[in-house]
Amino acid sequence: MKPFGRVYLFVVLVVSLALSGLAAGVIAQPKPEEDPEVRMGREAAQEIERTLRLVTDPVLVERVNRIGQEIAAVANASEVPITWGIQKRSQFQYTFKVVDDKDVNAFSLPGGFIYVNKGLLDYVQSDHELAAVLAHEIAHAAHHHLLRLGQENEKINRRVTLPALLVMVLSGAPPRDLSNVMMGVQLYQIAKLNGFTQEAEMDADHAAILYLRQTRYNPVGMLTFMERLARDEARRPERQLGIFRTHPPSRERAQAMIDLFRKLGIAVNRRAVARILPVELREKTVNQHNLTEICLDSVPVFAPADASSGNSAQRARQIGERLDSLLNDGIQMYDIRLSSDKRTVVARNNPILTIEPEDAALYGKSMQELAEQVSNAIKRALWNELIQRAY
């Protein structure tokens, strides 16, 4: 998954370099009963865990393991297209651990060793989003991405690094020229490997969605998670990473997911998997009257007065339920309008609320003025959400 904050680049580098030796047959053969890729991951995990502090909270650990094992079972039993990786079926015994780190991050090692930061658990807004992250990491392991990176690194060393070094040494080049050449080779190596990691990320996104379709978790959780990452990235100072970019921009990944959902016929209901445009009821005092106010994503919509149709709390609850249902149906700004009586706010011909004479008397406004005020408040909340997704 897209790292946020501290990037575990050293994990990818160390493991991929070690795997290059494995791919070349340099590493000694393990015991026959153990998959060499699993062995590599296990040994890397042992080294990494010397520097990590793992969370032992049984609730957090159980949640991650339960969701992860559900998706791992699908990955082991099904075969999904591989756009980048190694075309080899492996059934791993996946393990999931939680790292006591506030950064929003997760990573995987060869053979099915998955790590999730506590910061990511605080960041996701549902089990659907967490399942998406875990499915992405499982795809990295199932499609042997680190092993492929090791192979590509070995190719670069064999075709570029070693020949360049040999030519410079045999030509008797001065140390300064040798240093410059090696710097250029290293930059080339970084650019090539980071290009491959971006392809691996897109493949893991694609495979994760296909895995999630076979579970009880909604694949749209991956989209809402990625859109929120993109929004938060946009709020930070822009950095031009160039050849040092290891992941495609979150914005591009989110658009690729939307395109895949369209292709697969997956309905995109963001509110089903994330806290998007929540309808909330709050207590409010107006002209010494204790009322219940409807808020849409913290935007005050309306606090109805006590009326013949019900008291403020009853009316607010009914309005909130109607609004929540219409939001689940995907209403947009242009769906919100006033009916012909100019006192009822509707969406797609469905009434949201009707202003009563008691409301007009309490607020000292006409019923049409109050209806327009409510309509504008709902539109403002919808606009704010649209801007959030536009990054």
Sine and cosine of phi, psi and omega as CSV:
sin_phi,cos_phi,sin_psi,cos_psi,sin_omega,cos_omega
0.00,0.00,0.36,-0.93,-0.05,-1.00
-0.89,0.45,0.89,-0.45,0.03,-1.00
-0.91,0.42,0.48,-0.88,-0.03,-1.00
-0.68,-0.73,0.89,-0.45,-0.12,-0.99
1.00,0.01,-0.72,-0.70,-0.04,-1.00
-0.91,0.41,0.81,-0.59,-0.04,-1.00
-0.99,-0.14,0.71,-0.70,-0.02,-1.00
-0.99,0.10,0.79,0.61,-0.04,-1.00
-0.90,0.43,-0.54,0.84,-0.01,-1.00
-0.90,0.44,-0.48,0.88,0.03,-1.00
-0.90,0.43,-0.76,0.65,-0.02,-1.00
-0.89,0.46,-0.69,0.72,-0.05,-1.00
-0.90,0.43,-0.77,0.64,-0.05,-1.00
-0.89,0.46,-0.73,0.68,-0.05,-1.00
-0.93,0.37,-0.66,0.75,-0.02,-1.00
-0.91,0.41,-0.60,0.80,0.05,-1.00
-0.92,0.40,-0.64,0.77,0.03,-1.00
-0.92,0.40,-0.62,0.78,0.01,-1.00
-0.92,0.38,-0.46,0.89,0.04,-1.00
-0.89,0.46,-0.59,0.81,0.07,-1.00
-0.93,0.37,-0.62,0.79,0.04,-1.00
-0.90,0.44,-0.69,0.72,-0.02,-1.00
-0.90,0.44,-0.51,0.86,-0.02,-1.00
-1.00,0.07,-0.06,1.00,0.02,-1.00
0.98,0.17,0.32,0.95,-0.05,-1.00
-0.98,0.17,-0.59,0.81,-0.06,-1.00
-0.95,0.30,0.63,-0.77,-0.03,-1.00
-0.88,0.47,0.54,-0.84,-0.02,-1.00
-0.92,0.39,0.74,-0.67,0.04,-1.00
-0.97,0.24,-0.06,-1.00,0.08,-1.00
-0.86,0.50,0.61,-0.80,-0.10,-1.00
-0.82,0.57,-0.55,0.84,-0.10,-1.00
-0.98,0.18,-0.12,0.99,-0.04,-1.00
-0.94,-0.35,0.78,-0.62,0.06,-1.00
-0.88,0.47,0.78,-0.62,-0.03,-1.00
-0.86,0.50,-0.50,0.87,0.03,-1.00
-0.94,0.34,-0.62,0.78,0.05,-1.00
-0.91,0.41,-0.66,0.76,0.02,-1.00
-0.87,0.49,-0.70,0.72,0.01,-1.00
-0.87,0.50,-0.72,0.69,0.01,-1.00
-0.91,0.42,-0.65,0.76,0.00,-1.00
-0.89,0.45,-0.69,0.72,0.00,-1.00
-0.92,0.38,-0.62,0.78,0.06,-1.00
-0.91,0.42,-0.63,0.77,0.01,-1.00
-0.89,0.46,-0.66,0.75,0.02,-1.00
-0.88,0.48,-0.65,0.76,0.01,-1.00
-0.94,0.35,-0.69,0.72,-0.03,-1.00
-0.90,0.44,-0.64,0.77,-0.06,-1.00
-0.94,0.34,-0.17,0.99,0.12,-0.99
-0.93,0.36,-0.41,0.91,-0.06,-1.00
-0.95,-0.32,-0.07,1.00,-0.02,-1.00
-0.96,-0.28,0.51,-0.86,0.14,-0.99
-0.96,-0.28,0.88,-0.47,-0.07,-1.00
-1.00,0.00,0.57,-0.82,0.04,-1.00
-0.99,0.15,0.71,-0.70,0.00,-1.00
-0.93,-0.36,0.02,1.00,0.02,-1.00
-0.82,0.57,0.90,-0.43,-0.10,-1.00
-0.88,0.47,-0.50,0.87,-0.01,-1.00
-0.93,0.37,-0.74,0.68,0.00,-1.00
-0.92,0.40,-0.71,0.70,-0.03,-1.00
-0.89,0.46,-0.68,0.74,-0.01,-1.00
-0.90,0.43,-0.65,0.76,-0.01,-1.00
-0.88,0.48,-0.75,0.67,-0.02,-1.00
-0.90,0.43,-0.71,0.70,-0.05,-1.00
-0.92,0.40,-0.66,0.75,-0.01,-1.00
-0.88,0.48,-0.77,0.64,-0.01,-1.00
-0.92,0.40,-0.68,0.74,-0.02,-1.00
-0.88,0.47,-0.67,0.74,-0.02,-1.00
-0.93,0.37,-0.54,0.84,0.06,-1.00
-0.88,0.48,-0.69,0.72,-0.03,-1.00
-0.96,0.26,-0.60,0.80,0.02,-1.00
-0.87,0.49,-0.61,0.79,0.02,-1.00
-0.88,0.47,-0.62,0.78,0.04,-1.00
-0.92,0.39,-0.70,0.71,-0.01,-1.00
-0.88,0.47,-0.61,0.79,0.01,-1.00
-0.95,0.31,-0.48,0.88,-0.10,-0.99
-1.00,-0.09,-0.33,0.94,-0.09,-1.00
-0.88,-0.48,0.30,-0.96,0.03,-1.00
-0.83,-0.56,0.86,-0.51,0.01,-1.00
-0.90,-0.43,0.42,-0.91,-0.03,-1.00
-0.85,0.53,0.63,-0.78,0.04,-1.00
-0.95,-0.32,0.90,-0.44,0.05,-1.00
-1.00,0.01,-0.36,0.93,0.09,-1.00
-0.38,-0.92,0.79,-0.62,-0.02,-1.00
0.49,-0.87,-0.59,-0.80,0.03,-1.00
-0.80,-0.60,0.77,-0.63,-0.03,-1.00
-0.98,0.22,0.98,0.21,0.00,-1.00
-0.56,-0.83,0.81,-0.59,0.02,-1.00
-0.99,0.12,0.79,-0.61,0.07,-1.00
-0.67,-0.74,0.65,-0.76,0.07,-1.00
-0.94,-0.33,0.97,-0.23,-0.05,-1.00
-1.00,-0.05,0.44,-0.90,0.17,-0.99
-1.00,-0.07,0.99,-0.11,-0.14,-0.99
-0.96,0.27,0.62,-0.78,0.11,-0.99
-0.83,-0.56,0.59,-0.81,-0.06,-1.00
-0.80,-0.61,0.78,-0.63,0.00,-1.00
-0.74,-0.67,0.48,-0.88,-0.02,-1.00
-0.96,-0.29,0.78,-0.62,-0.02,-1.00
-0.99,-0.15,0.71,-0.70,0.00,-1.00
-0.98,0.19,0.98,0.19,-0.03,-1.00
-0.57,-0.82,0.71,-0.71,-0.09,-1.00
-0.98,0.18,-0.22,0.98,0.01,-1.00
-0.92,0.39,0.55,-0.83,0.04,-1.00
-0.99,0.12,0.99,-0.14,-0.12,-0.99
-0.36,-0.93,0.40,-0.92,0.13,-0.99
-0.46,-0.89,0.47,-0.88,0.03,-1.00
-0.45,-0.89,0.32,-0.95,0.00,-1.00
-0.77,-0.63,0.41,-0.91,0.06,-1.00
-0.90,-0.44,0.30,-0.95,0.01,-1.00
-0.83,0.56,0.55,-0.83,0.08,-1.00
1.00,0.08,0.05,1.00,0.12,-0.99
0.99,-0.13,0.48,0.88,0.06,-1.00
-0.99,-0.15,0.94,-0.35,-0.14,-0.99
-0.92,-0.40,0.71,-0.70,0.01,-1.00
-0.83,-0.56,0.70,-0.71,0.01,-1.00
-0.79,-0.61,0.78,-0.62,0.05,-1.00
-0.96,0.28,0.55,-0.84,0.08,-1.00
-0.87,0.49,-0.55,0.84,0.03,-1.00
-0.86,0.51,-0.55,0.84,0.04,-1.00
-0.94,0.33,-0.60,0.80,0.04,-1.00
-0.90,0.44,-0.54,0.84,0.05,-1.00
-0.97,0.26,-0.41,0.91,-0.10,-0.99
-1.00,0.08,-0.62,0.79,-0.02,-1.00
-0.92,0.39,0.50,-0.87,-0.08,-1.00
-0.95,-0.33,0.08,1.00,0.04,-1.00
-0.19,-0.98,0.22,-0.98,0.11,-0.99
-0.90,0.43,-0.45,0.89,0.03,-1.00
-0.90,0.44,-0.68,0.73,0.02,-1.00
-0.93,0.37,-0.65,0.76,0.04,-1.00
-0.90,0.44,-0.66,0.75,0.03,-1.00
-0.87,0.49,-0.59,0.81,0.01,-1.00
-0.90,0.44,-0.69,0.73,0.03,-1.00
-0.89,0.46,-0.72,0.69,-0.02,-1.00
-0.91,0.42,-0.62,0.79,0.03,-1.00
-0.90,0.44,-0.62,0.79,0.04,-1.00
-0.88,0.47,-0.71,0.70,-0.01,-1.00
-0.93,0.36,-0.61,0.79,0.06,-1.00
-0.88,0.47,-0.63,0.78,0.01,-1.00
-0.89,0.46,-0.61,0.79,0.06,-1.00
-0.83,0.55,-0.70,0.72,-0.03,-1.00
-0.96,0.28,-0.71,0.70,-0.07,-1.00
-0.90,0.44,-0.52,0.86,0.00,-1.00
-0.99,-0.13,0.16,0.99,0.15,-0.99
0.84,0.54,0.70,0.72,-0.08,-1.00
-0.91,0.42,-0.66,0.75,-0.01,-1.00
-0.94,0.35,-0.57,0.82,0.07,-1.00
-0.90,0.43,-0.66,0.75,0.04,-1.00
-0.91,0.42,-0.64,0.77,0.05,-1.00
-0.88,0.47,-0.63,0.77,0.05,-1.00
-0.89,0.46,-0.65,0.76,0.03,-1.00
-0.91,0.42,-0.67,0.74,0.01,-1.00
-0.92,0.40,-0.60,0.80,0.04,-1.00
-0.90,0.43,-0.63,0.78,0.03,-1.00
-0.91,0.42,-0.64,0.77,0.04,-1.00
-0.88,0.47,-0.69,0.73,0.00,-1.00
-0.89,0.45,-0.69,0.73,0.02,-1.00
-0.88,0.48,-0.66,0.75,-0.07,-1.00
-0.96,0.27,-0.61,0.79,-0.11,-0.99
-1.00,-0.06,-0.43,0.90,-0.11,-0.99
-0.86,-0.52,-0.84,0.54,-0.15,-0.99
-0.89,0.46,-0.82,0.57,-0.06,-1.00
-0.91,0.41,-0.70,0.72,0.05,-1.00
-0.87,0.49,-0.66,0.75,0.00,-1.00
-0.89,0.45,-0.68,0.74,0.01,-1.00
-0.91,0.42,-0.67,0.74,-0.03,-1.00
-0.90,0.44,-0.69,0.73,0.01,-1.00
-0.88,0.47,-0.70,0.71,-0.04,-1.00
-0.91,0.42,-0.64,0.77,-0.02,-1.00
-0.93,0.36,-0.72,0.70,-0.04,-1.00
-0.93,0.37,-0.46,0.89,-0.01,-1.00
-0.99,0.14,-0.10,1.00,0.00,-1.00
0.94,0.34,0.50,0.87,-0.01,-1.00
-0.89,0.45,0.55,-0.83,0.03,-1.00
-0.91,0.41,0.40,-0.92,-0.05,-1.00
-0.82,0.58,-0.59,0.81,-0.04,-1.00
-0.90,0.43,-0.69,0.72,0.02,-1.00
-0.91,0.42,-0.64,0.77,0.02,-1.00
-0.88,0.48,-0.67,0.74,0.01,-1.00
-0.89,0.45,-0.67,0.75,-0.01,-1.00
-0.91,0.42,-0.67,0.75,0.01,-1.00
-0.89,0.45,-0.69,0.72,-0.02,-1.00
-0.91,0.41,-0.57,0.82,0.07,-1.00
-0.89,0.46,-0.69,0.73,0.03,-1.00
-0.89,0.46,-0.67,0.75,0.03,-1.00
-0.88,0.47,-0.67,0.74,0.00,-1.00
-0.90,0.44,-0.65,0.76,0.03,-1.00
-0.90,0.43,-0.64,0.77,0.06,-1.00
-0.88,0.48,-0.67,0.74,0.00,-1.00
-0.89,0.45,-0.67,0.74,0.03,-1.00
-0.88,0.47,-0.73,0.68,-0.02,-1.00
-0.87,0.50,-0.71,0.71,-0.03,-1.00
-0.91,0.41,-0.74,0.67,-0.05,-1.00
-0.92,0.40,-0.63,0.77,0.02,-1.00
-0.93,0.38,-0.53,0.85,0.12,-0.99
-0.89,0.45,-0.63,0.78,0.04,-1.00
-0.93,0.37,-0.63,0.78,0.00,-1.00
-0.90,0.43,-0.55,0.84,0.05,-1.00
-0.92,0.40,-0.63,0.78,0.07,-1.00
-0.90,0.43,-0.62,0.78,0.02,-1.00
-0.90,0.44,-0.63,0.77,0.01,-1.00
-0.90,0.44,-0.69,0.72,0.00,-1.00
-0.91,0.41,-0.62,0.79,0.05,-1.00
-0.91,0.42,-0.66,0.75,0.00,-1.00
-0.91,0.41,-0.61,0.79,0.07,-1.00
-0.87,0.49,-0.74,0.67,-0.03,-1.00
-0.88,0.48,-0.75,0.66,-0.03,-1.00
-0.91,0.42,-0.62,0.78,-0.02,-1.00
-0.87,0.49,-0.67,0.75,0.02,-1.00
-0.89,0.46,-0.65,0.76,0.02,-1.00
-0.92,0.38,-0.60,0.80,0.10,-1.00
-0.89,0.46,-0.76,0.66,-0.10,-1.00
-0.88,0.48,-0.52,0.85,0.03,-1.00
-0.87,0.49,-0.37,0.93,-0.03,-1.00
-0.99,-0.14,0.17,0.99,0.01,-1.00
-0.85,-0.53,-0.05,-1.00,0.06,-1.00
-1.00,0.07,0.07,1.00,-0.03,-1.00
-0.99,-0.11,0.62,-0.78,-0.07,-1.00
-0.99,0.15,0.85,-0.53,0.01,-1.00
-0.87,0.50,-0.34,0.94,-0.01,-1.00
-0.90,0.44,-0.32,0.95,0.08,-1.00
-0.86,0.51,-0.51,0.86,0.06,-1.00
-0.93,0.36,-0.60,0.80,0.01,-1.00
-0.92,0.38,-0.74,0.67,-0.03,-1.00
-0.91,0.42,-0.59,0.81,0.05,-1.00
-0.89,0.45,-0.72,0.70,-0.04,-1.00
-0.94,0.35,-0.61,0.80,0.04,-1.00
-0.90,0.43,-0.60,0.80,0.03,-1.00
-0.94,0.35,-0.61,0.79,0.09,-1.00
-0.87,0.49,-0.70,0.72,-0.01,-1.00
-0.89,0.46,-0.66,0.75,0.03,-1.00
-0.88,0.48,-0.70,0.71,-0.03,-1.00
-0.94,0.35,-0.56,0.83,0.07,-1.00
-0.90,0.44,-0.64,0.77,-0.04,-1.00
-0.91,0.41,-0.40,0.92,-0.02,-1.00
-0.99,0.11,-0.17,0.99,0.03,-1.00
-0.99,-0.15,0.35,-0.94,0.03,-1.00
-0.83,0.56,0.68,-0.73,-0.04,-1.00
-0.94,0.34,0.69,-0.72,0.06,-1.00
-0.84,-0.54,0.78,-0.63,0.04,-1.00
-1.00,0.02,0.98,-0.19,-0.10,-0.99
-0.99,0.13,-0.45,0.89,0.02,-1.00
0.82,0.57,-0.78,-0.63,-0.05,-1.00
-0.93,0.36,-0.21,0.98,-0.03,-1.00
-1.00,0.01,0.03,1.00,0.04,-1.00
-0.96,0.28,0.84,-0.54,-0.01,-1.00
-0.99,-0.14,-0.30,0.95,-0.02,-1.00
-0.78,-0.62,0.55,-0.84,0.14,-0.99
-0.89,0.47,0.46,-0.89,0.06,-1.00
-0.82,0.57,0.65,-0.76,-0.03,-1.00
-0.84,0.54,-0.55,0.83,0.01,-1.00
-0.88,0.48,-0.69,0.73,0.01,-1.00
-0.93,0.38,-0.62,0.79,0.01,-1.00
-0.91,0.42,-0.65,0.76,0.03,-1.00
-0.88,0.47,-0.67,0.74,0.01,-1.00
-0.91,0.41,-0.61,0.79,0.05,-1.00
-0.89,0.46,-0.60,0.80,0.05,-1.00
-0.91,0.42,-0.69,0.73,0.03,-1.00
-0.86,0.50,-0.68,0.73,0.02,-1.00
-0.88,0.48,-0.65,0.76,0.01,-1.00
-0.93,0.36,-0.62,0.78,0.04,-1.00
-0.87,0.50,-0.67,0.74,0.03,-1.00
-0.88,0.47,-0.69,0.72,-0.02,-1.00
-0.89,0.45,-0.62,0.78,-0.05,-1.00
-1.00,0.03,-0.10,1.00,-0.02,-1.00
0.96,0.29,0.51,0.86,0.01,-1.00
-1.00,0.00,0.85,-0.52,0.02,-1.00
-0.94,0.34,0.70,-0.72,-0.02,-1.00
-0.98,-0.19,0.98,-0.18,0.09,-1.00
-0.88,-0.47,1.00,-0.09,-0.08,-1.00
-0.91,0.42,-0.53,0.85,-0.04,-1.00
-0.93,0.36,-0.29,0.96,0.01,-1.00
-0.97,0.24,-0.28,0.96,-0.11,-0.99
-0.80,-0.60,-0.10,0.99,-0.06,-1.00
-0.51,-0.86,0.28,-0.96,0.01,-1.00
-0.99,0.15,0.98,0.22,-0.03,-1.00
-0.92,-0.39,0.80,-0.60,-0.04,-1.00
0.74,0.67,0.82,0.57,0.03,-1.00
-0.93,0.37,0.65,-0.76,0.08,-1.00
-1.00,-0.06,0.83,-0.55,-0.07,-1.00
-0.79,-0.61,0.52,-0.85,0.07,-1.00
-0.92,-0.38,0.76,-0.65,-0.03,-1.00
-0.74,-0.67,0.47,-0.88,0.07,-1.00
-0.98,0.19,0.63,-0.77,-0.02,-1.00
-0.50,-0.86,0.59,-0.81,0.04,-1.00
-0.95,-0.31,0.81,-0.58,0.03,-1.00
-0.78,-0.62,0.88,-0.47,0.00,-1.00
0.76,0.65,0.72,0.70,0.03,-1.00
0.93,0.37,0.28,0.96,0.08,-1.00
-0.96,-0.28,0.77,-0.64,0.05,-1.00
-0.99,0.12,0.91,-0.42,-0.09,-1.00
-0.85,-0.53,0.16,-0.99,0.11,-0.99
-0.91,-0.41,0.84,-0.55,-0.07,-1.00
-0.97,-0.23,0.67,-0.74,0.11,-0.99
-1.00,0.00,0.77,-0.64,0.08,-1.00
-0.85,-0.52,0.63,-0.78,0.03,-1.00
-0.89,-0.45,0.96,-0.29,-0.06,-1.00
0.79,0.61,0.75,0.66,0.03,-1.00
0.95,0.30,0.00,1.00,0.08,-1.00
-1.00,0.02,0.88,-0.47,0.03,-1.00
-0.88,0.47,0.78,-0.63,-0.01,-1.00
-0.98,-0.21,-0.83,0.56,-0.03,-1.00
-0.13,-0.99,0.59,-0.81,0.13,-0.99
-0.89,-0.45,0.99,-0.15,-0.08,-1.00
-0.93,0.37,0.49,-0.87,0.04,-1.00
-0.99,0.11,0.26,-0.97,0.18,-0.98
-0.92,0.40,0.77,-0.63,-0.05,-1.00
-0.64,-0.77,0.06,-1.00,-0.01,-1.00
-0.90,0.44,-0.42,0.91,-0.01,-1.00
-0.99,0.14,-0.11,0.99,0.00,-1.00
0.54,-0.84,0.33,-0.94,0.03,-1.00
-0.97,0.24,0.07,-1.00,-0.10,-1.00
-0.85,0.53,-0.70,0.72,-0.04,-1.00
-0.90,0.43,-0.67,0.74,0.00,-1.00
-0.91,0.42,-0.71,0.70,-0.01,-1.00
-0.90,0.43,-0.68,0.74,-0.01,-1.00
-0.89,0.46,-0.65,0.76,0.00,-1.00
-0.91,0.42,-0.68,0.74,0.02,-1.00
-0.91,0.42,-0.68,0.73,0.02,-1.00
-0.89,0.45,-0.69,0.72,0.00,-1.00
-0.88,0.48,-0.65,0.76,0.00,-1.00
-0.92,0.40,-0.66,0.75,0.02,-1.00
-0.91,0.42,-0.68,0.73,-0.01,-1.00
-0.90,0.43,-0.67,0.74,0.00,-1.00
-0.89,0.46,-0.66,0.75,0.00,-1.00
-0.90,0.43,-0.68,0.74,0.00,-1.00
-0.93,0.38,-0.58,0.81,0.05,-1.00
-0.91,0.42,-0.60,0.80,0.06,-1.00
-0.91,0.42,-0.45,0.89,0.04,-1.00
-0.99,0.14,-0.05,1.00,0.10,-0.99
1.00,0.08,0.52,0.85,0.02,-1.00
-0.88,0.47,0.50,-0.86,-0.01,-1.00
-0.87,-0.49,0.11,-0.99,-0.01,-1.00
-0.82,0.58,-0.69,0.73,-0.08,-1.00
-0.94,0.34,-0.17,0.98,0.04,-1.00
-0.99,0.14,-0.29,0.96,-0.09,-1.00
-1.00,0.05,0.80,-0.59,0.03,-1.00
-0.37,-0.93,0.05,-1.00,0.08,-1.00
-0.99,-0.15,0.57,-0.82,0.07,-1.00
-0.97,0.24,0.03,-1.00,-0.07,-1.00
-0.89,0.45,-0.42,0.91,0.00,-1.00
-0.98,0.18,-0.11,0.99,0.06,-1.00
0.89,0.45,0.30,0.95,0.06,-1.00
-0.76,-0.65,0.00,1.00,0.01,-1.00
-0.89,-0.46,0.79,-0.62,0.06,-1.00
-1.00,-0.04,0.80,-0.60,-0.05,-1.00
-0.80,-0.60,0.33,-0.94,0.12,-0.99
-0.67,-0.74,0.88,-0.48,-0.06,-1.00
0.80,0.60,0.68,0.73,0.03,-1.00
0.93,0.36,0.16,0.99,0.08,-1.00
-0.98,-0.19,0.83,-0.56,-0.03,-1.00
-0.93,0.36,0.69,-0.72,0.10,-1.00
-0.99,-0.12,-0.75,0.66,0.06,-1.00
-0.37,-0.93,0.39,-0.92,0.08,-1.00
-0.85,-0.52,0.78,-0.63,0.03,-1.00
-0.96,0.28,0.77,-0.64,-0.01,-1.00
-0.99,-0.17,0.34,-0.94,0.06,-1.00
-0.82,0.57,-0.56,0.83,0.01,-1.00
-0.90,0.43,-0.54,0.84,0.05,-1.00
-0.92,0.40,-0.72,0.70,-0.01,-1.00
-0.88,0.47,-0.66,0.75,0.00,-1.00
-0.91,0.41,-0.65,0.76,-0.03,-1.00
-0.91,0.41,-0.68,0.73,-0.09,-1.00
-1.00,-0.07,-0.12,0.99,0.01,-1.00
0.92,0.39,0.53,0.85,0.03,-1.00
-0.76,-0.65,0.27,-0.96,0.08,-1.00
-0.96,0.28,0.34,-0.94,0.00,-1.00
-0.90,0.43,-0.57,0.82,0.04,-1.00
-0.92,0.40,-0.66,0.76,0.02,-1.00
-0.87,0.49,-0.69,0.73,0.01,-1.00
-0.92,0.40,-0.64,0.77,0.01,-1.00
-0.89,0.45,-0.67,0.75,0.04,-1.00
-0.91,0.42,-0.60,0.80,0.03,-1.00
-0.89,0.46,-0.70,0.71,0.02,-1.00
-0.90,0.43,-0.70,0.71,0.01,-1.00
-0.85,0.52,-0.70,0.72,-0.01,-1.00
-0.92,0.39,-0.58,0.81,0.01,-1.00
-0.91,0.42,-0.67,0.74,0.02,-1.00
-0.91,0.42,-0.68,0.74,0.03,-1.00
-0.89,0.46,-0.62,0.78,0.00,-1.00
-0.90,0.44,-0.66,0.75,0.03,-1.00
-0.91,0.42,-0.66,0.75,0.03,-1.00
-0.91,0.42,-0.61,0.79,0.03,-1.00
-0.91,0.41,-0.68,0.73,0.01,-1.00
-0.86,0.51,-0.65,0.76,-0.01,-1.00
-0.93,0.37,-0.62,0.78,0.02,-1.00
-0.90,0.44,-0.65,0.76,0.03,-1.00
-0.91,0.42,-0.63,0.78,0.02,-1.00
-0.85,0.52,-0.66,0.75,-0.03,-1.00
-0.97,0.23,-0.30,0.95,0.02,-1.00
-0.99,0.12,-0.04,1.00,0.05,-1.00
0.89,0.46,0.00,0.00,0.00,0.00
